[in-house]
Amino acid sequence: MAVHLLSYLKEQFTPGVIDKLSATLNESPATTLKAVNGVLPTLLGALTRRVQATGGATSIVNFLDKGEYGKTPLDVSQVMGTPQAITETTNADTEFLDHIFGDKLVRSTELIGLHSGTKPQSVMTILGLAGSVLMGVLGRQEQEKGLTAESLKTLLLGQATEFRKAVPSGLDGVSSLLEFDELVTPTGQQTEVQGTDNFSGTAVNPNIPKSPEGDRRHENVRWLRWAMIAIAVLVLALLIQKCSENQNSTDGISTDSTARAEPNAVEDTSAATKRSVQEAHGQVSDSTAPGALGIRDSSAIKK
């Protein structure tokens, strides 16, 4: 069964988190909690409406695929230490909210602020914190478990009616703005990915089932990764072999280390060598003397 998204996000905002958050935002705990109760179904409903649009689910999955989630909090309490940590988290994930709400983001925060009695900026901070956790859950599933556009759409539509009903009655303006009347769970037999009765999901393992398409895609990624490693090892081996070859000190040309090198200035002038050369040329006298084979020293010729 799939993770129960609304309950999962609500569990993030414990009484302790609400107290710390309200102090940071300079809001009362009561109004902060009221804003949270308006933000969560609005966020999930807006995401569901986004994936209902043509190409919307694919767009969201492509966005998630490009993310890096090493610093994305697993739960809201992780960033409650300092106001700076809260600000950094909300600012880092603004693009995700823009991707979901589009040009309706500002108006949505204003309406929730009017309903809850909090400042629009406070609502934006709460929305950013919830959005960060939600993005982390879905993003990790996309990159590690093979969440696809189709399974994301089925997951959200399986809980769509609940998102719509969870919007507080005083937020009719948000429901109208984001067209939440279209948030209806399809009728028919409930699929595994639609399941909403499993509360055991976590940010690390939210129990979102993998799809065959996702399995194939991630299997291809694994094969590509191993192929790249093999190529890198081969290149490294060739470089090591090349560097291990002997090279002279002048121009780096590889040489045979078993060969004996003799300087050009050294000449073998032994008697045995001279005699061997003379016999090979049919000459039995010194080559510097006049003879049938010619004379190297022309000055020695008698005229």
Backbone bond lengths (Angstrom), bond angles and torsions (degrees), N, CA, C in turn:
res aa  C-N    CA-C-N  psi(-1)  N-CA   C-N-CA  omega(-1)  CA-C   N-CA-C  phi
1 M - - - 1.463 - - 1.540 110.42 -
2 A 1.305 115.13 156.55 1.463 120.09 -176.48 1.524 111.17 -88.83
3 V 1.308 114.73 161.62 1.447 120.28 178.59 1.527 110.07 -66.11
4 H 1.322 116.06 141.29 1.458 123.06 176.78 1.527 107.13 -82.93
5 L 1.324 116.97 97.37 1.459 121.88 -166.97 1.522 114.05 -62.95
6 L 1.312 118.29 -45.76 1.460 120.44 -177.22 1.527 110.80 -64.11
7 S 1.313 116.27 -45.90 1.468 119.48 178.79 1.524 110.64 -64.57
8 Y 1.310 116.15 -38.70 1.457 120.19 -179.87 1.523 111.03 -60.02
9 L 1.324 117.43 -45.15 1.461 120.14 -179.94 1.531 111.75 -70.45
10 K 1.322 116.63 -35.66 1.473 119.20 178.58 1.522 111.15 -63.04
11 E 1.326 115.49 -35.85 1.467 119.78 -179.93 1.519 112.15 -65.27
12 Q 1.324 117.84 -19.03 1.456 121.24 179.10 1.527 111.82 -69.61
13 F 1.319 116.32 -32.28 1.461 120.92 -173.30 1.531 109.68 -99.34
14 T 1.318 114.33 72.81 1.460 121.97 177.88 1.533 109.84 -70.25
15 P 1.327 118.15 166.39 1.474 119.49 176.97 1.525 112.46 -55.37
16 G 1.333 116.74 -38.07 1.463 119.25 178.16 1.509 112.19 -64.36
17 V 1.325 117.01 -41.49 1.459 121.33 178.25 1.525 110.32 -65.49
18 I 1.316 116.90 -42.05 1.467 120.84 179.23 1.523 110.50 -60.69
19 D 1.330 117.65 -41.70 1.470 120.69 179.94 1.528 110.93 -64.07
20 K 1.330 117.08 -46.82 1.465 119.99 -179.72 1.523 111.35 -66.23
21 L 1.324 115.76 -40.18 1.460 120.07 -178.44 1.519 111.18 -67.02
22 S 1.331 117.15 -42.40 1.470 120.25 -179.86 1.526 111.08 -64.61
23 A 1.337 116.85 -36.95 1.466 120.21 177.76 1.522 110.51 -65.83
24 T 1.325 116.67 -41.46 1.466 120.82 179.01 1.521 111.59 -65.34
25 L 1.327 116.21 -39.98 1.464 121.16 -177.31 1.528 112.71 -84.60
26 N 1.321 116.01 -6.32 1.470 120.97 -175.51 1.528 111.01 59.85
27 E 1.328 114.21 44.16 1.464 121.92 176.18 1.524 108.60 -122.96
28 S 1.303 117.27 163.76 1.462 119.78 176.13 1.521 109.31 -79.63
29 P 1.338 117.75 152.06 1.470 119.38 177.38 1.522 112.71 -58.01
30 A 1.325 117.82 -34.56 1.469 120.87 -178.04 1.527 111.13 -66.71
31 T 1.316 116.58 -46.91 1.465 119.05 -179.21 1.541 111.10 -70.89
32 T 1.349 116.58 -33.09 1.470 119.97 177.34 1.525 110.60 -63.95
33 L 1.339 115.91 -44.18 1.469 119.89 178.51 1.523 110.76 -63.95
34 K 1.322 117.21 -38.31 1.458 120.68 178.68 1.528 110.80 -64.54
35 A 1.323 115.73 -37.55 1.463 119.82 177.49 1.531 110.65 -67.18
36 V 1.326 117.01 -41.31 1.466 120.96 178.24 1.522 110.47 -60.06
37 N 1.333 116.63 -44.31 1.472 120.34 -179.25 1.530 112.13 -65.34
38 G 1.316 116.94 -22.73 1.457 119.67 175.66 1.525 111.94 -87.67
39 V 1.335 116.16 -34.02 1.464 121.09 -176.36 1.525 112.05 -68.82
40 L 1.329 117.54 -45.36 1.469 120.29 -170.28 1.529 113.69 -62.24
41 P 1.356 119.78 -52.55 1.468 117.45 177.64 1.524 112.96 -67.20
42 T 1.336 116.09 -28.06 1.463 119.26 177.38 1.527 110.35 -65.99
43 L 1.326 117.04 -44.72 1.458 122.03 179.03 1.525 111.12 -61.32
44 L 1.323 117.23 -49.03 1.463 121.03 -178.31 1.526 111.58 -68.54
45 G 1.321 115.79 -38.04 1.463 119.21 177.79 1.513 111.83 -65.83
46 A 1.334 116.53 -41.59 1.464 120.29 179.22 1.525 110.92 -65.30
47 L 1.333 117.14 -38.67 1.461 120.15 177.55 1.530 110.76 -65.12
48 T 1.319 115.85 -40.40 1.468 119.49 178.92 1.525 111.10 -64.87
49 R 1.320 117.08 -42.08 1.464 120.13 177.65 1.534 110.25 -63.75
50 R 1.323 116.41 -32.97 1.464 119.88 178.69 1.523 110.85 -65.86
51 V 1.311 117.34 -43.93 1.471 119.28 -178.45 1.523 111.66 -75.66
52 Q 1.332 117.35 -17.66 1.465 119.74 175.58 1.524 111.57 -71.81
53 A 1.329 116.25 -27.25 1.457 120.33 -179.45 1.522 109.97 -69.02
54 T 1.309 116.75 154.20 1.462 121.57 179.76 1.526 110.86 -59.28
55 G 1.318 116.05 122.64 1.459 121.07 -179.56 1.508 114.20 76.87
56 G 1.320 117.52 0.26 1.465 120.38 -176.12 1.516 113.53 -66.58
57 A 1.333 116.82 -43.59 1.470 120.09 -179.61 1.523 110.88 -63.84
58 T 1.326 116.62 -42.38 1.464 120.70 178.87 1.524 110.86 -63.24
59 S 1.323 116.19 -39.21 1.460 120.59 179.04 1.522 111.19 -63.23
60 I 1.322 116.98 -42.01 1.462 121.13 179.61 1.520 110.56 -65.59
61 V 1.326 117.05 -45.14 1.465 120.65 -179.60 1.527 110.66 -63.69
62 N 1.317 117.65 -40.54 1.470 120.66 177.26 1.520 110.80 -62.61
63 F 1.312 116.11 -38.74 1.465 120.41 177.08 1.530 110.41 -63.94
64 L 1.324 116.97 -45.97 1.462 121.01 -179.84 1.525 111.59 -63.10
65 D 1.334 116.45 -34.80 1.457 120.91 -176.58 1.527 111.95 -65.84
66 K 1.320 117.58 -25.82 1.464 121.66 -177.76 1.524 112.67 -87.24
67 G 1.327 117.28 -7.91 1.461 120.91 -174.79 1.515 113.73 -80.23
68 E 1.325 115.33 160.46 1.462 123.22 172.51 1.525 106.67 -120.74
69 Y 1.327 116.20 123.14 1.461 120.36 -168.71 1.521 113.63 -112.60
70 G 1.334 116.16 17.94 1.454 119.11 179.06 1.522 112.98 -63.25
71 K 1.336 116.79 -34.33 1.465 120.98 -178.50 1.531 112.71 -103.89
72 T 1.313 117.21 0.76 1.462 120.30 178.84 1.523 109.09 -73.30
73 P 1.345 118.52 127.40 1.477 119.87 -176.22 1.520 112.20 -65.66
74 L 1.336 114.85 142.81 1.463 120.45 175.04 1.520 110.77 -77.40
75 D 1.318 116.57 -27.04 1.470 120.73 174.13 1.521 109.07 -151.39
76 V 1.316 115.91 162.36 1.464 121.80 -173.22 1.526 112.09 -63.68
77 S 1.324 117.70 -33.06 1.460 120.70 -176.13 1.527 112.07 -61.25
78 Q 1.328 117.66 -22.04 1.463 120.71 -179.01 1.523 113.46 -65.71
79 V 1.319 117.52 -22.64 1.467 120.32 -176.29 1.525 112.15 -112.86
80 M 1.327 116.95 16.06 1.455 120.19 -178.49 1.518 112.93 -86.78
81 G 1.341 117.60 3.63 1.453 119.98 -176.14 1.517 113.79 -67.25
82 T 1.329 117.16 -46.38 1.464 121.35 -176.89 1.522 110.26 -138.27
83 P 1.334 117.05 154.22 1.466 119.69 175.03 1.521 112.18 -59.36
84 Q 1.346 116.95 -32.55 1.460 120.46 179.48 1.523 111.37 -63.91
85 A 1.342 116.61 -40.83 1.466 120.23 179.04 1.523 110.91 -63.98
86 I 1.331 116.73 -38.69 1.469 120.75 178.02 1.519 110.37 -64.54
87 T 1.333 115.72 -45.18 1.465 120.64 -178.67 1.526 111.03 -63.56
88 E 1.339 117.16 -44.11 1.459 120.60 -179.71 1.524 111.66 -62.52
89 T 1.336 116.74 -38.86 1.463 120.55 -179.86 1.519 111.34 -66.81
90 T 1.314 116.84 -46.65 1.464 120.28 -177.88 1.526 111.82 -68.52
91 N 1.328 117.10 -37.10 1.461 119.97 -179.88 1.525 111.38 -69.59
92 A 1.344 116.73 -34.69 1.459 120.47 -176.91 1.522 112.55 -68.15
93 D 1.323 117.27 -23.94 1.463 120.43 -172.99 1.528 113.12 -112.58
94 T 1.325 116.95 17.21 1.457 120.71 178.55 1.526 111.29 -61.73
95 E 1.329 117.04 -35.74 1.463 120.77 -178.61 1.526 111.67 -62.08
96 F 1.337 116.23 -35.63 1.459 120.13 178.46 1.528 110.27 -63.70
97 L 1.318 116.70 -43.09 1.465 120.81 178.39 1.527 110.94 -65.71
98 D 1.313 116.88 -41.35 1.467 120.08 176.74 1.523 110.89 -60.21
99 H 1.338 116.15 -37.31 1.459 121.32 -179.73 1.531 110.60 -66.51
100 I 1.318 116.43 -30.24 1.466 120.77 -178.26 1.532 111.53 -85.53
101 F 1.323 116.24 -50.08 1.467 120.84 -171.92 1.525 113.78 -90.78
102 G 1.324 116.58 -25.76 1.454 118.75 -176.11 1.514 111.38 64.55
103 D 1.317 116.99 -135.47 1.470 121.14 -177.95 1.526 112.93 -81.58
104 K 1.331 117.99 6.77 1.465 121.63 179.56 1.523 112.77 -101.13
105 L 1.332 116.51 5.63 1.464 119.99 -176.60 1.527 112.04 -66.52
106 V 1.311 117.36 -50.02 1.468 120.67 -176.66 1.525 110.71 -62.34
107 R 1.322 117.23 -46.09 1.460 120.19 -178.74 1.532 111.24 -63.87
108 S 1.319 116.54 -36.05 1.469 120.09 178.62 1.523 111.12 -63.70
109 T 1.331 117.38 -43.54 1.465 119.96 178.97 1.529 111.59 -66.66
110 E 1.320 117.18 -34.90 1.466 120.20 177.56 1.523 111.10 -64.34
111 L 1.318 117.20 -42.21 1.459 121.13 -179.37 1.526 111.56 -67.37
112 I 1.318 117.06 -40.27 1.464 120.02 177.65 1.525 110.20 -67.51
113 G 1.340 116.60 -36.57 1.461 120.22 177.08 1.520 111.84 -62.97
114 L 1.329 117.79 -42.91 1.456 121.46 177.87 1.522 111.27 -63.76
115 H 1.319 116.47 -38.91 1.460 121.10 -179.32 1.526 112.02 -68.31
116 S 1.334 116.32 -42.09 1.467 120.20 -174.09 1.514 114.61 -91.53
117 G 1.329 117.17 -15.89 1.458 120.06 -177.04 1.515 113.02 82.20
118 T 1.327 117.07 19.99 1.466 121.49 177.88 1.522 110.23 -110.87
119 K 1.319 115.11 163.04 1.458 120.07 179.23 1.529 109.75 -70.95
120 P 1.336 116.96 145.98 1.476 119.17 177.43 1.523 113.01 -54.91
121 Q 1.344 116.43 -34.98 1.460 119.06 179.02 1.529 111.32 -66.47
122 S 1.324 116.55 -34.72 1.465 120.11 176.49 1.531 110.36 -66.09
123 V 1.329 115.71 -40.44 1.462 119.95 177.20 1.529 110.08 -62.66
124 M 1.317 116.48 -40.78 1.461 120.08 179.26 1.524 111.24 -62.64
125 T 1.327 117.21 -38.33 1.458 120.91 177.94 1.530 110.74 -64.02
126 I 1.325 116.66 -45.79 1.470 120.94 178.67 1.528 109.96 -62.31
127 L 1.310 115.79 -43.57 1.468 120.36 178.59 1.530 110.81 -62.07
128 G 1.329 116.19 -38.85 1.458 120.19 178.76 1.521 112.54 -66.13
129 L 1.319 117.24 -40.14 1.465 120.84 178.73 1.528 111.28 -65.40
130 A 1.326 116.38 -46.74 1.463 120.28 178.95 1.524 110.36 -65.08
131 G 1.320 116.19 -40.96 1.459 120.23 179.41 1.519 112.35 -64.49
132 S 1.329 116.89 -35.39 1.457 120.85 179.04 1.528 111.42 -63.90
133 V 1.339 116.22 -45.55 1.464 120.03 178.87 1.528 110.77 -65.18
134 L 1.322 116.52 -43.69 1.467 120.69 179.64 1.528 110.59 -62.72
135 M 1.310 117.33 -43.72 1.457 121.08 179.03 1.526 110.49 -62.59
136 G 1.339 116.59 -39.28 1.455 120.04 179.00 1.517 112.63 -64.37
137 V 1.337 116.58 -41.49 1.466 121.06 178.54 1.522 110.44 -61.72
138 L 1.314 116.26 -52.23 1.468 120.26 -176.92 1.525 111.92 -70.86
139 G 1.329 116.93 -38.24 1.458 120.29 -179.02 1.517 112.71 -65.48
140 R 1.313 117.27 -43.01 1.466 119.93 177.80 1.524 111.08 -64.94
141 Q 1.328 116.27 -36.66 1.458 119.51 178.26 1.525 111.12 -67.53
142 E 1.323 116.66 -37.38 1.456 119.90 179.77 1.523 110.89 -66.02
143 Q 1.329 116.81 -42.53 1.453 120.71 -174.87 1.528 113.22 -83.42
144 E 1.318 118.17 -27.08 1.456 120.46 -173.56 1.522 113.51 -109.91
145 K 1.323 117.49 -28.58 1.461 120.34 -173.01 1.522 113.96 -117.12
146 G 1.323 117.34 -4.30 1.459 119.13 175.76 1.519 114.75 84.90
147 L 1.332 117.86 33.05 1.461 120.44 175.10 1.527 109.16 -63.72
148 T 1.332 117.37 127.13 1.459 121.65 -178.56 1.519 110.81 -111.57
149 A 1.309 115.70 172.22 1.460 120.68 178.97 1.530 110.77 -59.70
150 E 1.317 116.11 -41.89 1.460 119.79 -177.92 1.523 111.76 -67.70
151 S 1.332 117.38 -42.82 1.459 119.19 -179.97 1.524 111.48 -70.36
152 L 1.345 117.81 -33.14 1.464 120.91 175.72 1.520 110.18 -63.88
153 K 1.320 115.91 -45.32 1.467 120.15 179.75 1.528 111.18 -62.44
154 T 1.326 116.10 -43.74 1.467 119.89 179.87 1.517 111.24 -65.32
155 L 1.326 116.08 -39.73 1.463 120.97 178.49 1.524 111.37 -59.14
156 L 1.334 116.68 -50.36 1.459 120.73 -176.28 1.530 112.15 -70.63
157 L 1.328 116.66 -41.94 1.463 118.84 179.48 1.524 111.31 -65.68
158 G 1.325 116.94 -28.23 1.450 120.05 177.88 1.516 113.04 -65.41
159 Q 1.347 117.37 -16.62 1.462 121.46 -179.98 1.531 111.56 -122.57
160 A 1.329 116.36 11.82 1.464 121.31 -173.46 1.526 112.71 -60.78
161 T 1.306 117.03 -45.74 1.469 119.98 -178.57 1.523 110.49 -60.38
162 E 1.315 117.14 -39.08 1.469 120.57 179.42 1.524 111.02 -65.05
163 F 1.316 117.41 -39.93 1.467 120.07 177.77 1.527 110.30 -59.96
164 R 1.312 116.04 -44.61 1.462 120.17 -178.34 1.530 111.11 -64.00
165 K 1.303 116.82 -43.12 1.471 120.17 -178.02 1.529 112.37 -71.52
166 A 1.337 117.13 -23.02 1.462 120.19 -178.39 1.529 113.13 -79.93
167 V 1.317 118.33 -12.75 1.466 120.76 178.31 1.526 108.54 -66.71
168 P 1.343 119.08 124.56 1.474 121.53 -179.42 1.529 111.77 -55.95
169 S 1.316 115.66 148.29 1.470 120.73 -176.50 1.521 112.82 -60.77
170 G 1.303 117.01 -26.11 1.463 119.68 -179.96 1.518 114.02 -79.02
171 L 1.317 116.77 0.78 1.459 120.23 -179.05 1.524 111.99 -110.44
172 D 1.310 115.83 39.37 1.456 119.72 178.01 1.530 111.33 -62.36
173 G 1.326 115.31 -29.90 1.465 119.38 179.61 1.526 111.28 -64.53
174 V 1.326 116.97 -38.22 1.468 120.76 177.81 1.524 110.22 -68.53
175 S 1.338 115.30 -43.17 1.473 119.42 179.67 1.517 111.18 -60.03
176 S 1.347 115.92 -40.04 1.457 120.13 178.83 1.527 111.23 -70.12
177 L 1.347 116.00 -42.58 1.461 120.96 -178.41 1.525 111.42 -61.01
178 L 1.323 116.76 -42.34 1.465 121.59 -174.99 1.527 112.83 -97.50
179 E 1.342 116.39 5.14 1.468 121.62 176.25 1.535 112.19 58.11
180 F 1.343 113.69 50.62 1.453 118.86 -178.75 1.530 113.12 -72.92
181 D 1.303 117.98 -8.13 1.464 119.46 176.23 1.529 111.03 -65.43
182 E 1.350 116.69 -16.15 1.463 121.38 177.73 1.529 112.41 -87.82
183 L 1.324 116.62 -1.14 1.460 120.43 179.81 1.527 109.45 -82.26
184 V 1.296 116.22 91.10 1.464 121.83 -178.22 1.530 108.10 -135.65
185 T 1.322 115.75 127.05 1.461 120.21 176.55 1.522 109.63 -70.17
186 P 1.321 118.64 128.89 1.466 121.21 -179.37 1.526 111.23 -58.19
187 T 1.311 115.69 144.03 1.457 120.29 177.97 1.521 110.19 -78.44
188 G 1.294 116.05 163.99 1.459 120.34 -179.81 1.510 110.33 117.22
189 Q 1.307 115.59 -177.84 1.453 121.00 -178.11 1.517 110.57 -64.96
190 Q 1.314 115.75 134.92 1.454 120.93 -178.94 1.524 109.97 -72.22
191 T 1.330 115.87 129.13 1.464 120.15 178.36 1.526 109.47 -86.83
192 E 1.328 114.72 166.56 1.466 119.13 -178.05 1.518 111.75 -60.56
193 V 1.327 116.65 -40.33 1.453 119.94 -177.17 1.523 112.15 -73.52
194 Q 1.332 118.16 -15.12 1.459 121.24 177.94 1.518 112.15 -86.30
195 G 1.324 118.06 -14.66 1.456 121.70 -171.29 1.516 113.35 -52.42
196 T 1.322 116.39 134.70 1.467 121.05 -177.81 1.518 111.47 -123.74
197 D 1.332 117.76 15.87 1.459 119.17 -176.25 1.521 112.42 -107.17
198 N 1.330 117.93 13.04 1.457 120.56 -179.37 1.521 108.45 -109.82
199 F 1.317 116.65 113.31 1.463 121.15 -178.32 1.529 111.68 -101.06
200 S 1.339 116.39 12.50 1.456 119.66 -176.27 1.521 112.72 -90.92
201 G 1.317 117.83 -1.88 1.452 119.99 -178.06 1.515 112.15 -66.52
202 T 1.305 116.45 147.07 1.460 122.25 176.43 1.516 108.95 -128.05
203 A 1.328 115.47 173.34 1.474 119.21 178.85 1.516 110.94 -64.80
204 V 1.326 116.26 -30.64 1.453 119.86 179.68 1.517 110.54 -78.49
205 N 1.322 117.12 -38.01 1.458 121.11 -179.51 1.526 109.95 -140.41
206 P 1.315 117.34 82.69 1.464 120.39 -177.35 1.524 114.28 -81.18
207 N 1.323 116.94 11.22 1.466 121.05 175.05 1.522 113.29 62.80
208 I 1.303 117.47 33.56 1.460 121.04 173.90 1.518 107.48 -85.83
209 P 1.309 118.92 115.15 1.473 120.25 -175.24 1.519 112.47 -61.30
210 K 1.331 115.15 148.19 1.461 120.88 175.41 1.518 109.29 -82.23
211 S 1.311 115.76 156.31 1.449 121.08 177.65 1.520 109.33 -111.70
212 P 1.345 119.09 156.79 1.463 120.54 176.21 1.516 112.99 -56.35
213 E 1.337 116.04 -37.39 1.472 119.44 178.92 1.517 110.73 -63.26
214 G 1.327 115.87 -42.23 1.457 119.83 178.59 1.508 111.84 -66.05
215 D 1.330 116.64 -39.54 1.462 120.18 177.55 1.522 111.18 -60.30
216 R 1.338 116.01 -44.77 1.459 119.48 -179.48 1.520 111.02 -64.20
217 R 1.308 116.36 -42.96 1.461 119.83 -178.18 1.525 111.34 -63.13
218 H 1.317 116.68 -44.32 1.451 119.46 -178.58 1.519 112.07 -75.03
219 E 1.343 117.45 -27.82 1.456 119.85 174.13 1.529 109.84 -65.89
220 N 1.345 116.52 -40.49 1.465 120.34 177.20 1.523 110.97 -62.68
221 V 1.323 116.22 -39.15 1.460 120.30 178.98 1.524 110.24 -63.52
222 R 1.339 116.60 -41.45 1.463 119.72 179.58 1.521 111.35 -63.96
223 W 1.357 117.15 -43.73 1.473 120.18 178.65 1.520 110.68 -62.44
224 L 1.333 117.01 -41.75 1.460 120.54 179.03 1.518 110.81 -62.70
225 R 1.319 116.56 -39.62 1.460 120.61 -179.84 1.532 110.85 -63.10
226 W 1.340 115.85 -45.11 1.474 118.79 179.37 1.528 111.56 -66.40
227 A 1.338 117.35 -36.90 1.461 120.53 178.29 1.525 110.58 -63.38
228 M 1.315 117.11 -41.57 1.461 120.78 179.15 1.530 110.91 -65.22
229 I 1.340 116.54 -37.68 1.460 119.83 178.20 1.528 110.26 -64.94
230 A 1.349 117.11 -43.00 1.470 121.15 179.87 1.529 111.00 -61.72
231 I 1.337 116.33 -42.62 1.463 120.45 178.93 1.527 110.69 -63.34
232 A 1.327 115.77 -41.65 1.464 120.10 -179.72 1.529 111.02 -63.38
233 V 1.341 116.85 -40.59 1.470 120.78 178.47 1.528 110.62 -64.22
234 L 1.334 116.90 -41.55 1.462 120.92 179.43 1.526 111.24 -62.96
235 V 1.316 116.58 -45.58 1.468 120.61 179.14 1.520 110.35 -61.77
236 L 1.328 116.77 -41.58 1.460 120.73 179.57 1.523 111.00 -63.50
237 A 1.337 116.64 -40.89 1.465 120.37 179.18 1.526 111.14 -63.21
238 L 1.332 117.27 -41.32 1.457 120.99 178.26 1.523 111.64 -64.27
239 L 1.325 116.38 -39.28 1.465 120.09 178.83 1.523 111.18 -65.38
240 I 1.344 115.62 -41.78 1.463 119.62 179.13 1.518 110.42 -63.56
241 Q 1.345 116.99 -42.40 1.465 121.17 178.91 1.523 111.15 -62.25
242 K 1.331 116.04 -42.82 1.455 121.06 179.96 1.525 111.20 -63.25
243 C 1.329 115.75 -41.96 1.460 119.59 -177.75 1.524 112.11 -71.31
244 S 1.335 117.27 -23.44 1.460 120.61 -178.20 1.520 112.64 -80.78
245 E 1.346 119.81 -12.89 1.449 122.53 179.00 1.518 110.76 -71.81
246 N 1.409 116.14 145.22 1.466 120.33 179.26 1.515 110.35 -69.13
247 Q 1.322 115.70 139.45 1.458 121.20 178.66 1.517 108.51 -132.87
248 N 1.395 116.59 144.07 1.456 117.61 177.31 1.520 110.01 -76.94
249 S 1.301 116.27 167.28 1.460 120.61 -173.97 1.501 112.96 -85.67
250 T 1.359 117.16 -1.97 1.463 118.91 -176.00 1.510 112.25 -94.14
251 D 1.354 117.66 -54.72 1.461 119.62 -174.44 1.517 112.99 -130.47
252 G 1.326 119.85 11.82 1.443 122.32 175.04 1.502 114.66 72.74
253 I 1.369 118.63 15.98 1.466 121.10 -179.24 1.513 109.05 -80.53
254 S 1.335 116.26 134.78 1.447 120.50 -179.29 1.522 109.86 -64.77
255 T 1.335 117.44 140.19 1.462 122.92 -179.29 1.502 109.98 -128.43
256 D 1.333 115.54 163.78 1.454 121.78 177.53 1.519 108.70 -86.37
257 S 1.333 115.33 114.28 1.461 119.33 -175.83 1.514 112.43 -70.68
258 T 1.359 117.55 -14.12 1.471 120.34 -179.09 1.513 112.33 -88.18
259 A 1.332 117.17 -12.46 1.472 120.28 -178.95 1.511 110.60 -78.64
260 R 1.352 114.74 148.80 1.456 119.86 178.66 1.521 109.17 -95.28
261 A 1.322 117.15 120.65 1.464 120.86 -178.36 1.514 109.72 -95.54
262 E 1.340 116.73 133.67 1.448 121.73 177.59 1.518 109.11 -123.80
263 P 1.287 118.30 137.19 1.475 121.18 179.02 1.514 110.47 -62.90
264 N 1.340 115.14 147.90 1.459 119.79 179.26 1.523 112.16 -64.08
265 A 1.314 116.58 -26.54 1.469 120.81 -176.27 1.519 112.55 -73.00
266 V 1.325 117.35 -14.62 1.461 120.89 -177.73 1.530 109.08 -89.80
267 E 1.322 119.29 125.21 1.455 122.98 -179.15 1.524 108.61 -126.13
268 D 1.339 114.64 134.42 1.464 119.71 179.89 1.536 108.89 -78.17
269 T 1.314 116.52 109.54 1.472 122.14 -177.10 1.525 112.40 -113.90
270 S 1.304 116.46 19.54 1.471 119.18 -178.01 1.528 110.07 -66.19
271 A 1.359 116.64 155.70 1.463 122.67 -179.14 1.510 111.96 -61.88
272 A 1.321 116.47 -38.19 1.468 120.77 -179.34 1.518 110.98 -64.43
273 T 1.294 115.72 -38.54 1.470 119.61 -179.14 1.520 110.04 -69.21
274 K 1.354 116.38 -42.47 1.458 119.23 178.26 1.529 111.68 -60.77
275 R 1.314 115.67 -43.60 1.454 120.81 -178.67 1.524 110.45 -63.68
276 S 1.335 117.13 -39.30 1.464 121.55 179.93 1.522 110.87 -64.15
277 V 1.328 116.61 -40.39 1.465 121.19 179.50 1.514 111.17 -67.34
278 Q 1.351 115.82 -42.26 1.451 119.97 -178.23 1.521 111.38 -64.68
279 E 1.340 116.30 -42.27 1.454 119.91 179.90 1.519 111.69 -65.02
280 A 1.328 115.89 -36.20 1.464 120.24 -179.04 1.519 111.28 -66.12
281 H 1.344 117.71 -26.65 1.457 121.24 -178.17 1.524 112.12 -103.18
282 G 1.273 117.85 7.92 1.472 120.85 -179.63 1.504 112.69 69.04
283 Q 1.291 117.38 26.34 1.464 122.17 -176.15 1.517 108.03 -122.59
284 V 1.321 115.87 124.63 1.461 119.36 -174.39 1.512 113.20 -106.35
285 S 1.310 115.60 0.53 1.465 118.63 178.78 1.503 110.66 -118.14
286 D 1.284 114.45 175.36 1.454 120.92 -178.57 1.526 109.20 -62.33
287 S 1.295 116.98 135.21 1.461 120.74 -177.35 1.509 113.10 -69.19
288 T 1.316 116.03 -12.09 1.468 118.32 178.58 1.518 111.66 -83.50
289 A 1.378 116.39 -8.95 1.476 120.25 179.70 1.514 109.34 -94.33
290 P 1.374 117.87 157.29 1.462 120.05 179.10 1.506 109.59 -60.40
291 G 1.320 117.29 141.32 1.454 121.03 -179.93 1.501 110.99 -166.19
292 A 1.321 115.30 177.98 1.471 120.39 -176.79 1.499 113.16 -64.34
293 L 1.370 116.30 -28.60 1.473 119.09 -176.51 1.514 112.59 -89.21
294 G 1.310 116.43 3.43 1.457 117.72 178.47 1.498 112.60 105.88
295 I 1.261 115.24 172.99 1.468 120.91 -174.34 1.529 108.13 -127.16
296 R 1.318 115.17 130.32 1.464 117.96 175.64 1.506 110.47 -77.07
297 D 1.337 117.23 -31.44 1.452 120.91 -179.31 1.532 107.62 -104.12
298 S 1.321 117.73 98.21 1.450 121.69 -176.21 1.519 113.15 -66.69
299 S 1.287 116.96 -19.95 1.466 120.19 -178.46 1.511 112.47 -72.06
300 A 1.343 114.96 -13.43 1.459 118.33 -177.74 1.539 112.54 -87.64
301 I 1.331 119.54 -3.66 1.459 123.00 -179.17 1.552 109.21 -76.16
302 K 1.313 114.57 130.73 1.485 118.73 179.02 1.500 110.89 -87.69
303 K 1.257 116.98 128.68 1.446 122.22 -179.27 1.501 109.84 -95.60
